[in-house]
Amino acid sequence: MSKTTSLRIRILRLSAFALGISLLLYLVVNVGLAWLYVAALTHPGCNKTPVPIPEIGQPEEHILLTADGLRIRTWYYPPQNGMVVIALGGPSGSLGQSLPPVDFLLRSGFGLLQIDSRACATPPAAVTLGANELLDAEAALTFLRSRPEVNKIGALGFSMGGVTAIRTAARHPEISAVVAEGGYFNLGKDFVEPEQSKPLYLSILLYTIASVFQYQYGISPWETSPVDDLPRISPRPVLLIYGEYELHNGHGDLQFAAAREPKELWIVPGGAHGTNYLVAPQEYERRILEFFNQALVSR
């Protein structure tokens, strides 16, 4: 073998070794970034700031036990009309004057059960974006079944809470009507399919994030899928709410198409995630009140 050939072989081996090391480092960095992202997403921390109480009255505080062993705080307002709405919020929970807004329901005689964040539970737990939050809503249903003043139950959810409302109603016919605002359509696809086209390295990172989520919590994000649960709610009514600027992101039109009658979709002109009530407060209250009055009171 000539010296030139031997040198070329050594260069090729060194190149292959360097490429292998580079790929290994890339994978380590990729997994590390995904791990940090999922940790930040699912551990927002418990907000210790006192929650403003709706002006309508003082709630009863109840601690409910979930199926996975958490003690989670809820605020309960008994109904004047026999109808109670379970309020489900984002990662910070739904207590007090958090989203979704509830004062107008209380003023109209509806009861409410608001659920705190899993981050504030005992022991504190990860916020799983509508996956294990299903267990919180089921604990709320168990509580409401024990209350003699409750005749019918609805669910009102914002963002992650909208996902939880849909998933709970699909599994529990005791929920007679659902209002879901601003939720995603499928958690796995929401992770890996951003709005804009993406380079290969970003695609790999996004799939790694979804895989890390599944590894950490034993939950397939692709199985946390409101768009697949929506058809199971019928013949109970569903109202989907999306702001004009969040409709495409949450695939609200796709979810509406998947739902079966009776169903409604309200696209809030000028609305975005978390601003729909601010953009159109009177219309927001009117539509939700009419929906629950027809679905719960009139039936």
RAHUBEL-V672425 format. One record per residue. PHI is phi in radians with two decimals (NA if undefined). PSI is psi in radians with two decimals (999 if undefined). Layout:
BEGIN
phi = [PHI PHI]
psi = [PSI PSI]
END
This chain:
BEGIN
phi = [NA -1.26 -1.08 -1.14 -1.13 -1.08 -1.14 -1.12 -1.12 -1.11 -1.13 -1.10 -1.13 -1.12 -1.14 -1.12 -1.11 -1.11 -1.12 -1.08 -1.09 -1.10 -1.12 -1.10 -1.09 -1.07 -1.13 -1.10 -1.12 -1.06 -1.14 -1.08 -1.12 -1.10 -1.10 -1.12 -1.12 -1.11 -1.07 -1.18 -1.18 -1.74 -2.25 -1.25 1.51 -1.50 -1.35 -1.50 -1.12 -0.96 -1.50 -1.09 -1.57 -0.93 -1.13 -1.22 2.93 -1.54 -1.44 -1.49 -1.71 -2.26 -1.83 -1.85 -1.72 -1.54 -1.14 -1.72 1.54 -1.61 -1.82 -2.07 -1.41 -2.36 -2.00 -2.09 -2.02 -1.04 -1.39 -1.69 -2.07 1.48 -1.90 -2.13 -1.95 -1.43 -1.72 -2.19 -1.92 -1.43 -1.01 -1.53 1.51 -2.20 -1.13 1.07 -1.67 -1.44 -1.38 -1.36 -1.16 -2.36 -0.91 -1.16 -1.23 -1.10 -1.12 -1.63 1.70 -1.29 -1.51 -2.47 -2.25 -1.71 -2.01 -1.33 -1.29 -1.08 -1.12 -1.81 -1.30 -2.07 -1.27 -1.04 -2.37 -1.19 -1.52 -1.83 1.12 1.83 -1.44 -1.25 -1.08 -0.95 -1.18 -1.17 -1.15 -1.18 -1.12 -1.12 -1.09 -1.04 -1.10 -1.18 -1.11 -1.50 -1.69 -1.16 -1.41 -1.71 -1.78 -2.43 -2.25 -2.10 -2.35 -2.27 -2.30 -2.02 1.01 -0.95 -1.17 -1.13 -1.07 -1.09 -1.07 -1.12 -1.13 -1.23 -1.10 -1.13 -1.84 -2.37 -1.15 -1.12 -1.41 -1.53 -2.84 -2.32 -2.01 -2.19 -2.05 1.19 -1.55 -1.34 -1.76 -2.78 -1.14 -1.06 -1.21 -1.14 -1.15 -1.76 -2.15 -1.23 -0.98 -1.58 -1.11 -2.36 -1.24 -1.02 -1.08 -1.29 -1.02 -1.08 -1.09 -1.15 -1.18 -1.16 -1.04 -1.08 -1.20 -1.12 -0.99 -1.13 -1.15 -1.21 -2.03 1.14 -2.11 -1.28 -1.11 -1.27 -1.58 -1.59 -2.41 -0.98 -1.10 -1.49 -1.46 -0.95 -1.07 -1.35 -1.37 -0.97 -1.58 -1.37 -1.37 -2.28 -2.06 -1.76 -2.15 -2.44 -1.25 -0.93 -1.67 -2.14 -1.02 -1.17 -1.02 -1.57 0.90 -1.05 -1.18 -1.17 -1.17 -1.09 -1.12 -1.28 -1.18 -1.86 -1.10 -1.41 -2.62 -2.42 -2.27 -1.95 -1.72 -1.43 -1.03 1.33 -1.47 -2.41 -1.09 1.51 -2.03 -1.05 -1.16 -1.24 -1.27 -2.46 -1.11 -1.18 -1.18 -1.04 -1.12 -1.07 -1.14 -1.24 -1.10 -1.08 -1.10 -1.22 -1.06 -1.27 -1.38 -1.85 -1.41 -1.39 -1.59]
psi = [2.28 2.79 -0.63 -0.77 -0.74 -0.70 -0.70 -0.69 -0.75 -0.67 -0.73 -0.72 -0.73 -0.67 -0.75 -0.71 -0.78 -0.68 -0.73 -0.76 -0.72 -0.77 -0.71 -0.79 -0.70 -0.78 -0.71 -0.82 -0.71 -0.86 -0.68 -0.79 -0.74 -0.71 -0.78 -0.71 -0.83 -0.69 -0.77 -0.66 -0.67 -0.04 1.22 -0.22 2.65 2.17 1.95 -0.04 2.31 2.35 2.24 2.35 2.39 2.52 -0.31 -0.46 3.05 2.23 2.79 2.34 2.25 2.48 2.08 2.55 2.16 2.89 -0.39 0.32 0.27 2.58 1.97 2.40 2.44 2.68 2.24 2.27 1.89 2.57 2.71 -0.29 0.16 -0.06 2.25 2.40 2.22 2.13 2.20 2.17 -2.86 -2.79 -0.42 0.01 -3.03 0.22 2.57 -2.31 0.65 3.01 2.45 2.60 2.53 -0.18 -0.73 -0.51 -0.72 -0.73 -0.42 0.11 -0.07 2.58 2.86 2.55 1.89 2.45 2.33 2.98 2.57 -0.44 -0.38 0.11 3.01 1.99 2.78 2.54 2.87 2.53 2.04 0.41 0.54 -0.03 -1.33 -0.24 -0.35 -0.64 -0.56 -0.78 -0.61 -0.64 -0.65 -0.71 -0.75 -0.73 -0.82 -0.54 -0.43 -0.09 2.06 -0.37 -0.08 2.11 -0.74 2.72 2.35 3.02 2.39 2.08 2.53 2.31 -2.10 -0.61 -0.55 -0.69 -0.81 -0.69 -0.79 -0.82 -0.65 -0.78 -0.59 -0.42 -0.22 1.80 -0.16 -0.40 1.98 -0.26 2.60 2.29 2.11 2.15 2.18 0.44 2.83 2.96 -0.50 2.17 -0.74 -0.82 -0.54 -0.61 -0.83 -0.12 1.36 2.99 -0.93 2.79 2.66 2.58 2.89 -0.76 -0.59 -0.66 -0.77 -0.74 -0.75 -0.71 -0.56 -0.69 -0.82 -0.69 -0.69 -0.73 -0.82 -0.69 -0.74 -0.66 -0.03 0.45 2.14 2.06 -0.44 -0.33 -0.13 1.53 1.55 -0.60 -0.50 -0.42 -0.48 -0.76 -0.41 -0.19 -0.60 2.47 0.25 2.52 2.63 2.35 2.06 2.35 2.23 2.44 2.70 -0.62 0.11 -0.09 -0.85 -0.71 -0.78 0.03 0.82 -0.62 -0.65 -0.68 -0.71 -0.71 -0.60 -0.57 2.67 2.81 2.61 2.40 2.67 2.60 2.12 2.05 2.01 2.00 2.24 0.02 2.67 -3.13 2.06 -0.01 0.01 -0.72 -0.63 -0.61 -0.70 1.17 -0.74 -0.76 -0.64 -0.89 -0.76 -0.82 -0.76 -0.69 -0.79 -0.70 -0.89 -0.61 -0.76 -0.70 -0.60 -0.81 -0.75 -0.33 999]
END
